Structure formats: structure tokens, C-alpha cells
């Protein structure tokens, strides 16, 4: 069985389903299973992103984490770091998303998108056949200023 980090990617679609006492997360062919431990709310986004603190001004948005244009300091938003951020955010959010999936008896579609030219990463999640919400978006606070610093 693969770990969650092995099937998660920066440009990936995944489906989360609850099967009795287990969560099944599928990403086309690879999938992983983990214990079903639902929680009412996701954690605090500042705590989730603490390992990624750095000297670059970034902005995050999230419907789930109640963040609108929240400014934070991060390390450089390089693909390997964004992948680790996606892993951290999704590992924190999966118990909450699995609770929603179990209550609604419907799988959740999770989509990640990485735009390297900006750089920016967006993760959306929502019940299949329903509206997607922004789980997490991160980008530099002032992309032009970041380019000048290079």
C-alpha cells in the first residue's frame, strides 16, 4: 500500500471516499488507505504551515481555513516545497473532509494545481456533483517584488 505522500502531486485529481472505518484516497491508479478518524474542523493554518516559515512574503486564501489574503512569511515557493505544503495541508484537512464525505455518503474530489510561472498552488475540494471550495491557495504577496529580489 502506498503512503498518502506518494500518491499526492502538484497537478493531481484525487477522490476521497469513506468505507466503514477506513478512508480510501484514489489518484487515478495509485491509492492509499488510512484509519477513519473524523474531526469537526481542520487545524489552524498557521500551525500547519509552521515548518515552511521563511523570509518571503506570501499570501494564502482558504474557504476551509477561514483565510482571505492572509499574509505569511514562507520559504521560497519552489515545486518541492509546494509539494510538501500540499502534503501538510491535506494531511491536516483529510479527517475533516472524511467527516463530510461520511455524512453526505458521497466521495470528495480533491484537485491540486501548480502554476510554476507565478509561482502559485491551489487545492480545491468538494463533494462530487457539487461545488468545489478553495481548500488552500498560496502565492507570493507581490510577485513583481519577488522577481526583483532574484
N, C-alpha and C positions, 0 to 999 in steps of 0.2 A: 504494500500500500504506500502510496506517495504522501509526502507531507504537504500541508497547505502551501508553504512557500515554494515548493517545486511546481505546483500547477498554476500559481498566480503569476501574472505577467503584466507589463505596462499597457499593452493593447490587447485585451482579452475579454471575452464574454464568458461568464460563469453562471450556472444555475445552482441555487441553494434549495434543498428540499429536506424536510424533517421526516424521518422514518422511525416511528416509535421513540426509541431512546437514543437515536443517532442522527447527526446531521450529515447529509451527503452533498458534497460540492463537486460539480462536474464542470470541466472546461474542455469541451469537445470530447476527446477520448480520455485524457487523464482525469482521474477523480481522486478524492480523498474522503475519508470518514473521520468523524470525531464525536466525542460524547455530547449529548444534547443537554446543555446547561443554560436554559434561557435566563435573561435578565431584563428588567423593566426598561432601563436606559443604558446607552453607551457610556463609557467613562468620560473624563474630562480631556478635551483635545490637547490641552497644554501638557498634560501628563503623558499622553500617548506619543506626542512629538518631542518630549524632553531629550531623548538620545540624539536628536538631529539639530540641536541648538548650535548656532554658529554666528558669523558676523554679517550675513547677508539679509537685507530686509526683504521679507516675503509677505504675501497676503494669502489668507485662507478663507474659503467660504464653505459652509455646510448647512444644509437643512436639518440634518440629524444632530449635529453637534452645536446647533444654535450659534453659528459664527457667520457674520456678514462683514466682509472686507476687514477681517481681523488681522492686524499687523503682528508678525512674529519675526524673530531672528533665527535663521537657519544656516546650515552648511550650504555649499553650492548645490544647486538643483540639477545634478548630473544623473543620468539614467540609473546607475547602480544605487544611488541614494534614494531616488524616487521609488524604485522597486522596493527597497527596504521600508520606506514610508508607507507604501501601499500595503505591504505585509502587516505592519504595525497597526494601521488604521482598520484594516479588515479583520485582523485577529481580535481587536477590541470590539468591533461592531457585529461580528457574526453571532454572538449569543443574543443580542437584541434583535437582529434580523431573523434569526431562527425562531424566536418567540412569535414574531409577526407571522412568519410562514406557517407555524403550527396552528396559531389561532385562526388564520384565514384558510387553512387547508389548501394552500397554493404555493408553488415554488416561487422563489425570488430570483430575478435576473440581475446579475451584478456585471457592470461593464466598466472597464478601465480604459482610459485613453491618454496617451502621452504625446504631446506636441513638442518635439525636440527643438524646433526653431525658436520657440518663445523663451525659455522652456516652461512647460505647464503640464500638470497632470490632473485629470478629472476622474472621479469614481462615482458612478450613479448606481442606484439600487431601487428596485420596486417589484411589486407583485407582477407576475406575468399576466398580460391582458389588462394592466393598469398603468397608471402614470409612474414614471421614474422620478426619484428625487436625487438631489445632489448630496451624496454621502460625504464627499470631500473634494475640494479643488485647491491647488496650491500653484502660485506663480510668484515671480519677483515683484516687489512692491512697485518698482519703477524700472521697467525693462531697459529703457534707454540709459539710465544711470548705471545699471549693472554692466551694460555693454561698454560704457566709457571707462569703467574701472579695470576692465581687462586690458 
